[in-house]
Amino acid sequence: MKRLFDMMAALAGLLVLWPVLLVIAMAVRLDSPGPAIHWSRRVGRNNRLFLMPKFRSMRIDTPDVATHLLDDPQQWITPLGRLLRRTSLDEFPQLWSVLIGQMSLVGPRPALFNQDDLVALRTEAGVHRLRPGVTGWAQINGRDDLPIAEKVRFDADYMARRSLVFDIRIILITLRAAVAAKGVSH
């Protein structure tokens, strides 16, 4: 049931939002040199790597590490990127990943390929068996402000409680948090 819900919602989202996605893509291209979409190497279900699309919010010469690991994240974020990140509009291309089955609307946020500490803790907790999500229980309970061990605790809690009703609750809370830019530190 979850996969069907994901597919239908992602397809509907892409069909309804394609004009917005096109405008954002053009704005990204005009804002700074480089492609509109950044394909980030992420850890997916069962720790398999996949390429996750996001609207590019950082300069093309940015080191390939988690934003919080950069010495001065602000120097790498583009002017439009600040708005995209604050409003979570940079995440919209992930609807494609949901549609093709690499991601779910709700699940643990996919780790970067080099976040070995997060991947190890998720594997230990069994969370690695879940499809990663565009949003998740940890996302709405702290996002960038949570230490890695606490993110994994929220991910494990989600795994134990997951249901369609819980997913819909998380999606609604995510929409409210995105509008308020809650929990975004860069």
N, C-alpha and C positions, 0 to 999 in steps of 0.2 A: 504494500500500500504506500509506503514512504517513497519508494522509487517512482511510482506512478504520479504521486503528488508532486515530486521534484520535477519530473519531466514536463508535466502539464503547466506548472507554475513558471518554469524556465522558458518554455516555448511562448506562453502568454506574455511574459515579461519582455522577451526579445521582440515579439511582434508589436507590442504596444510602445516600447521604448526605443525602437530603432531610430526614429528621428532625433531623439535626445542623444543617443549614442553617437550618431553621425556628427552632431553639433559639437559634442565634447571632443571627439576625435579631431575635428578640424581645429578647434581651439587649442588643443595640446600641440598640434603641429605648428601653429602660428606662435605659440608661446615660447618654444625653445626648439633647438635643432634635434632631430631624431624622430623615430617612429612614434605613432600615437599609442600603440600597445607595447607594453613590456611583458615578455614571456618569462616569468620567474620560475626557476627550478625549485619544485616543492616536493615534499614527502607526502604521498597519498596513502590510500588504503593498503594495509599490509606492508608498509614502508617502501612501496614502489615509487620511484621518481616519476613526476609528470610535469608538463609545462602549464603553468597557470597564468592566464591573461589578466592584466590590469591596465587601466589607462596609466600611461607613464606620468609620474608625478615628480620624478627626480631627473637630474642631468644624466646624460648617457655615459659619462665617465665615472659614475658613482661606484664605489667598491661593492661587490656582491655579498653583502652581509646584512643582518637585521639592522634596521634603522637605529635602534637603541645602542648598537655597538659602534656606530660612527662617532668620532670625536666631537664633531659639530654638525649634527644632522641638518640644521637650517641652511648651511652653506651648500648643500646638495639638492635641496628641494626647490623646484621651479616656482615662480610666482603663482601660476595657475595650480600647481601641485598642492600648495597650501590649502586652497579651497577644496580641491578634489578630495584630499585626505580628511579634512575637517568634516565634510559632508558625506564621506564614504562613497562618493560618486566614482572614485577610481576602481571600486569593486564591481561595477556593473558588468564588465566583460566576463566575469566568472559565471554568469548565467549560461554561457556557452559550455563551460566545463561541467555544469550541472546537467545540461541537456544531454551531453555525450556520456555521462556516467562517471566522470572522474571525481566529481564533487557532489555534495548534497547541499540543499539550502541551509540545513542545520547540521552541525557536527563540530568536531574540534577544528580550529583554524589550521590549515596546512603549514607545517614547519618548513622553513627554508632548508635546502639540501645540506647546509653546513651547520645546522643547529643540533649537533649531536647530543647535547645534554637534554634537550626537550624530547628528541626522538627516543632516547634511552629510557627516560621516565615514562613516556607514553607506552612504550613496548612492555615495560615492567608491569604497568597497570592494565594492559590488555586493550588500551584505547586505540592502538595502531590498527585494529581490525575494523574500525569504523571508517566510513567514507568521510573525508574532511569536508567542512562546511564553509559556506560564504559567511555565515555567522554561527555563533555557538553560545553555550551556557557561560563559558569563561569570558567571551566577548562582552556580554551584557553585564557581567559582574566585575568589570575592572579593565578589560581590554589591555592597553599598554601599561597600565599601572600595576598589574599583577606580577609577582615573582613567578618564575617557571614552575616551581613545585606546586604553587597554588593553582595555576592554570590547569595542571594535570589533575589535581583534585576535582576541580569543576568538570573537566572532561570525563573523568571516571564517574562522577555523580550523574552527568548527562547520560552516559552509557547505561547506567542502572535504571534511570527513570524514563528513557526515551519512549515517546509515543507521538502520534500525529497531533494530539491536543497540546502536548508539551512543545512540539516543534512550532506550532502556530503561535503559542504564547511567546516563545523566544523571538519569532519573526516580528510580532507586533511590538515587543519591547525594543528590538533592534531598530525598527523604523523610528520610534520615539527618540531613542538615544542618538541616532544619526542626525536627526533634525536639530537636536541640542548640541551636537558635537561632543557628547559626553565620553570621557575616557581616552581622548586622542591627545597624545603628548607631543607628537611631531607631525 
